[in-house]
Amino acid sequence: MDRKTKSLLWKVLILAAVIVVILICFWSFQNAKKQTVAIVGQSVSASSSTSIAPRMENGAATRQIASPQQSSSRQSTGNRSKHIDWPTRGTPVDTAIESLQPLADSGDTEAMLMLSSYLEGCRMANRGTDDVIRQHVIDNTLQREQAQLNGRPYTNELESITGEIAVRIAQRDQCAKIDFDRATHWFDWIARAAQSGDTNAMVDYASHAFEDFYDHDQLLNNFDEVTRRRAIAATYLQQALEQHNCNALIRFEWAYAGERGMGALFAPDPSAAYAYELAGHLWQSAYSPAYAKNAEGVDVLADRAKMLNADQILAAQTRGTAIFERYCRGVGE
């Protein structure tokens, strides 16, 4: 066999070996992925076999517990004034703010949180011309579509874009009637409500503590205030959970995962993020059997698991189940 033939034969053998290695790696990855999802499924099904529904009184639930992924603690369960015409979606922003102000001043925690939400909206409102707002909405739509090209396509019909432009213009005009300095103090009302002991306000404090500092430079330039809020937020979030406000679970997850603007609260911890996501999933599944089959929740767990090895997953499952049992088992019953 001449040298040229031997060289060709060696190249063929090497190529074949590479293909075999690739196939083995692919098979191993797929098998590991199936095992991870199976572990997640076993943990969820084992801990959510009991259906716990909200207590019913006179045919109506005495307490509505929202999904943590969807819940905003701006909807307080604290001190709320009765017989008040609360602002609705169609209420002009300036009208809503002026009607909520005296209620908030009187100590109504729900009014405080709603007022904070409206004021924050005015703080962030685009104060440009109609053309500037129109272009801003279109640019945001294009950015969302681009960001999701590799995932589920984002669709937004022309009517929806037109409607959003109209809403933003109306918001600008209504917020122009509110002093901007007043809007910049939006977070003060969350802090005041949290100080009153309202656990939803405590969760809200942790959720929004860093929104005034919109980038890394802002965080550093306001280091003392960020540090102060960080300590308070961590304390409030734990206190809320200890008082069985289970909306805190998803905020712990976001904070440990560095998501939703809460990354400054704790050092990144993928294992803790998994544990709190699992605890939240078990809580929701306990009183809503349909949620146990929620694909989104299982998908989030699977995504969190990708950052952990098998031993870490088992440890995080043990921790998450313990968190659920200690703080949220029976909440909503």
C-alpha positions as CSV (number, residue, x, y, z in Angstrom):
1,M,0.0,0.0,0.0
2,D,1.6,3.3,-1.1
3,R,1.9,6.4,1.1
4,K,-0.9,8.3,-0.6
5,T,-3.4,5.4,0.0
6,K,-2.3,5.1,3.6
7,S,-2.8,8.8,4.2
8,L,-6.3,8.7,2.6
9,L,-7.2,5.7,4.8
10,W,-6.1,7.5,7.9
11,K,-8.3,10.5,7.1
12,V,-11.3,8.3,6.5
13,L,-10.7,6.6,9.9
14,I,-10.3,9.9,11.7
15,L,-13.5,11.3,10.1
16,A,-15.4,8.2,11.1
17,A,-14.2,8.4,14.7
18,V,-15.3,12.1,14.9
19,I,-18.7,11.2,13.6
20,V,-19.0,8.4,16.2
21,V,-18.0,10.8,19.0
22,I,-20.5,13.4,17.9
23,L,-23.3,10.8,17.8
24,I,-22.4,9.6,21.3
25,C,-22.4,13.2,22.7
26,F,-25.7,13.9,21.1
27,W,-27.3,10.7,22.6
28,S,-25.9,11.6,26.0
29,F,-27.2,15.1,25.9
30,Q,-30.7,13.9,24.9
31,N,-30.7,11.2,27.6
32,A,-29.6,13.7,30.3
33,K,-32.3,16.2,29.2
34,K,-35.0,13.5,29.5
35,Q,-33.7,12.5,32.9
36,T,-33.8,16.2,34.1
37,V,-37.4,16.7,32.9
38,A,-38.3,13.4,34.5
39,I,-36.9,14.4,37.8
40,V,-38.8,17.7,37.6
41,G,-42.0,15.9,36.8
42,Q,-41.6,13.4,39.6
43,S,-41.1,16.2,42.1
44,V,-44.1,18.1,41.0
45,S,-46.4,15.2,40.8
46,A,-45.4,13.8,44.2
47,S,-45.9,17.1,46.0
48,S,-49.1,18.3,44.3
49,S,-51.4,15.3,44.8
50,T,-53.7,17.2,47.2
51,S,-56.1,19.8,45.8
52,I,-56.5,22.8,48.0
53,A,-59.1,25.4,46.9
54,P,-59.7,28.9,48.3
55,R,-62.1,29.0,51.2
56,M,-65.7,29.7,50.0
57,E,-68.1,31.8,51.9
58,N,-71.6,32.6,50.6
59,G,-70.6,31.2,47.2
60,A,-67.6,33.4,46.8
61,A,-63.9,33.1,47.7
62,T,-63.0,35.2,50.7
63,R,-59.5,35.5,49.4
64,Q,-58.3,35.5,45.8
65,I,-54.8,34.3,45.4
66,A,-53.2,35.3,42.1
67,S,-50.5,33.4,40.3
68,P,-47.2,34.8,41.4
69,Q,-46.1,35.1,37.7
70,Q,-49.1,37.3,37.1
71,S,-49.7,38.9,40.5
72,S,-48.8,42.5,41.2
73,S,-48.8,43.3,44.8
74,R,-50.0,46.8,43.9
75,Q,-53.4,45.0,44.5
76,S,-53.0,45.1,48.3
77,T,-54.8,43.0,50.8
78,G,-54.1,45.5,53.6
79,N,-56.2,48.4,54.9
80,R,-58.6,49.4,52.1
81,S,-61.3,52.0,52.4
82,K,-64.8,50.8,51.7
83,H,-67.5,52.5,49.6
84,I,-65.0,54.2,47.4
85,D,-65.2,54.5,43.6
86,W,-61.8,53.1,42.8
87,P,-60.1,54.2,39.6
88,T,-60.7,51.8,36.7
89,R,-58.8,51.2,33.5
90,G,-60.7,54.0,31.8
91,T,-60.1,56.6,34.5
92,P,-57.8,59.4,33.3
93,V,-54.4,59.2,35.0
94,D,-54.6,62.7,36.6
95,T,-58.1,62.1,37.9
96,A,-57.0,58.7,39.4
97,I,-54.0,60.3,41.1
98,E,-56.1,63.1,42.6
99,S,-58.8,60.8,43.8
100,L,-56.2,58.4,45.4
101,Q,-54.1,61.0,47.1
102,P,-56.4,61.7,50.1
103,L,-57.0,58.0,50.6
104,A,-53.3,57.4,50.6
105,D,-52.7,60.3,53.0
106,S,-55.2,58.7,55.4
107,G,-53.2,55.5,55.6
108,D,-55.1,53.3,53.1
109,T,-52.4,50.9,51.9
110,E,-54.1,49.9,48.7
111,A,-54.5,53.5,47.7
112,M,-50.8,54.0,48.4
113,L,-49.8,51.2,46.1
114,M,-52.2,52.2,43.4
115,L,-51.1,55.9,43.7
116,S,-47.5,54.7,43.4
117,S,-48.3,52.8,40.2
118,Y,-49.9,55.8,38.5
119,L,-47.1,58.1,39.6
120,E,-44.5,55.7,38.3
121,G,-46.4,55.6,35.0
122,C,-46.2,59.4,34.8
123,R,-42.5,59.3,35.7
124,M,-41.8,57.0,32.7
125,A,-44.3,58.6,30.3
126,N,-42.9,59.7,27.0
127,R,-43.2,63.5,27.0
128,G,-42.3,63.9,23.3
129,T,-44.5,65.0,20.4
130,D,-47.1,62.8,18.8
131,D,-44.5,61.8,16.1
132,V,-41.9,61.0,18.7
133,I,-44.3,58.8,20.6
134,R,-45.5,57.1,17.4
135,Q,-41.9,56.3,16.3
136,H,-41.1,55.0,19.8
137,V,-44.0,52.6,19.8
138,I,-43.0,51.3,16.4
139,D,-39.4,50.9,17.3
140,N,-40.3,49.0,20.5
141,T,-42.5,46.7,18.4
142,L,-39.7,46.0,16.0
143,Q,-37.3,45.3,18.9
144,R,-39.7,42.8,20.4
145,E,-40.2,41.0,17.1
146,Q,-36.4,40.9,16.6
147,A,-35.8,39.5,20.1
148,Q,-38.2,36.7,19.5
149,L,-37.2,35.6,16.0
150,N,-35.6,32.5,17.5
151,G,-38.6,31.8,19.8
152,R,-42.3,32.2,19.5
153,P,-43.0,34.9,16.9
154,Y,-44.4,38.2,18.4
155,T,-47.4,39.4,16.5
156,N,-48.9,42.8,16.8
157,E,-51.6,43.9,14.4
158,L,-51.8,47.4,13.0
159,E,-54.8,48.1,15.1
160,S,-52.9,47.2,18.3
161,I,-50.0,49.5,17.4
162,T,-52.4,52.3,16.7
163,G,-54.2,51.7,20.0
164,E,-50.9,51.8,21.9
165,I,-49.9,55.0,20.3
166,A,-53.2,56.6,21.3
167,V,-52.8,55.3,24.9
168,R,-49.3,56.8,25.1
169,I,-50.4,60.1,23.7
170,A,-53.3,60.3,26.2
171,Q,-50.9,59.3,29.0
172,R,-48.6,62.1,28.1
173,D,-51.4,64.7,28.0
174,Q,-52.9,63.5,31.3
175,C,-49.5,63.2,33.1
176,A,-48.7,66.8,32.0
177,K,-51.2,67.9,34.6
178,I,-49.2,66.2,37.3
179,D,-46.1,67.9,38.7
180,F,-43.1,65.8,37.5
181,D,-41.3,66.1,40.9
182,R,-44.4,64.5,42.4
183,A,-44.1,61.6,40.0
184,T,-40.4,61.1,40.9
185,H,-41.4,60.2,44.5
186,W,-43.6,57.3,43.4
187,F,-41.5,54.8,45.4
188,D,-42.1,56.7,48.6
189,W,-45.7,55.4,48.7
190,I,-44.6,51.8,48.4
191,A,-42.1,52.3,51.2
192,R,-44.8,53.9,53.4
193,A,-47.2,51.1,52.8
194,A,-44.6,48.5,53.5
195,Q,-43.7,50.2,56.8
196,S,-47.3,49.8,57.8
197,G,-46.9,46.0,57.8
198,D,-48.8,45.3,54.6
199,T,-47.1,42.1,53.2
200,N,-48.1,42.8,49.6
201,A,-46.4,46.2,49.9
202,M,-43.3,44.4,51.3
203,V,-43.2,42.2,48.2
204,D,-43.8,45.3,46.1
205,Y,-40.9,47.1,47.7
206,A,-38.5,44.2,46.8
207,S,-39.9,44.0,43.3
208,H,-39.4,47.7,42.5
209,A,-36.6,48.8,44.8
210,F,-34.1,49.3,42.0
211,E,-36.3,50.7,39.2
212,D,-35.0,54.3,39.8
213,F,-31.5,53.1,38.9
214,Y,-32.0,52.0,35.3
215,D,-28.4,50.9,34.4
216,H,-25.1,49.9,36.0
217,D,-23.8,53.5,36.2
218,Q,-26.9,54.6,38.0
219,L,-26.5,51.8,40.5
220,L,-22.9,52.8,41.2
221,N,-23.6,56.5,41.3
222,N,-26.3,55.9,43.9
223,F,-24.4,53.2,45.8
224,D,-25.5,54.3,49.3
225,E,-29.2,54.4,48.5
226,V,-29.0,51.1,46.5
227,T,-27.3,49.5,49.5
228,R,-29.9,50.8,51.9
229,R,-32.8,49.6,49.7
230,R,-31.2,46.3,49.1
231,A,-31.0,45.5,52.9
232,I,-34.6,46.6,53.4
233,A,-35.9,44.7,50.4
234,A,-34.3,41.5,51.5
235,T,-35.7,41.8,55.0
236,Y,-39.2,42.6,53.7
237,L,-39.2,39.8,51.2
238,Q,-38.3,37.3,53.9
239,Q,-40.9,38.8,56.4
240,A,-43.6,38.6,53.8
241,L,-42.9,34.9,53.1
242,E,-42.7,34.2,56.9
243,Q,-46.2,35.7,57.1
244,H,-47.3,33.3,54.3
245,N,-47.5,35.8,51.5
246,C,-46.5,33.3,48.8
247,N,-46.3,35.9,46.1
248,A,-42.8,36.4,47.6
249,L,-41.7,33.0,46.1
250,I,-41.4,34.2,42.5
251,R,-39.6,37.3,43.6
252,F,-37.0,35.3,45.4
253,E,-36.6,33.3,42.2
254,W,-36.2,36.4,40.0
255,A,-33.7,37.9,42.4
256,Y,-31.6,34.8,42.6
257,A,-31.8,34.4,38.8
258,G,-30.9,38.1,38.2
259,E,-34.1,38.7,36.3
260,R,-36.9,41.4,36.2
261,G,-34.7,44.1,37.5
262,M,-34.1,42.3,40.8
263,G,-30.6,41.2,40.2
264,A,-29.1,43.7,42.7
265,L,-30.9,42.0,45.6
266,F,-28.9,38.8,45.9
267,A,-25.8,37.3,44.5
268,P,-26.7,35.0,41.5
269,D,-27.6,31.5,42.7
270,P,-29.1,29.1,40.1
271,S,-29.8,26.4,42.8
272,A,-31.8,28.9,44.9
273,A,-33.7,30.2,41.8
274,Y,-34.7,26.6,41.0
275,A,-35.8,25.9,44.6
276,Y,-38.0,29.0,44.8
277,E,-39.5,28.3,41.3
278,L,-40.3,24.8,42.4
279,A,-41.9,26.0,45.7
280,G,-44.0,28.5,43.7
281,H,-45.1,25.8,41.3
282,L,-46.1,23.4,44.1
283,W,-48.0,26.2,45.8
284,Q,-50.1,27.0,42.8
285,S,-50.6,23.4,41.9
286,A,-51.8,22.6,45.4
287,Y,-55.0,24.7,45.1
288,S,-55.2,24.6,41.3
289,P,-54.8,21.0,39.9
290,A,-54.9,22.4,36.4
291,Y,-51.8,24.4,37.1
292,A,-49.8,21.3,37.8
293,K,-50.0,20.6,34.1
294,N,-49.0,24.1,33.2
295,A,-46.3,23.7,30.5
296,E,-44.8,27.1,31.2
297,G,-44.0,26.3,34.8
298,V,-42.5,22.9,33.9
299,D,-40.5,24.6,31.1
300,V,-39.1,27.2,33.6
301,L,-38.0,24.4,35.9
302,A,-36.3,22.6,33.0
303,D,-34.5,25.8,32.0
304,R,-33.3,26.3,35.6
305,A,-32.1,22.7,35.7
306,K,-29.8,23.2,32.8
307,M,-27.5,25.2,35.0
308,L,-27.2,22.4,37.6
309,N,-25.9,18.9,37.7
310,A,-27.9,16.0,39.0
311,D,-26.8,16.3,42.6
312,Q,-27.6,20.0,42.6
313,I,-31.0,19.4,41.1
314,L,-31.9,16.9,43.9
315,A,-30.6,19.3,46.6
316,A,-32.6,22.2,45.1
317,Q,-35.8,20.0,44.9
318,T,-35.4,19.1,48.5
319,R,-35.0,22.8,49.4
320,G,-37.9,23.9,47.3
321,T,-40.2,21.3,48.7
322,A,-39.2,22.3,52.2
323,I,-39.9,26.0,51.5
324,F,-43.3,25.1,50.2
325,E,-44.2,22.9,53.1
326,R,-43.0,25.5,55.7
327,Y,-44.5,28.6,54.3
328,C,-47.2,27.9,51.7
329,R,-48.8,24.5,52.3
330,G,-52.5,25.3,52.9
331,V,-52.3,28.9,51.9
332,G,-55.5,29.6,50.0
333,E,-57.3,26.8,51.7
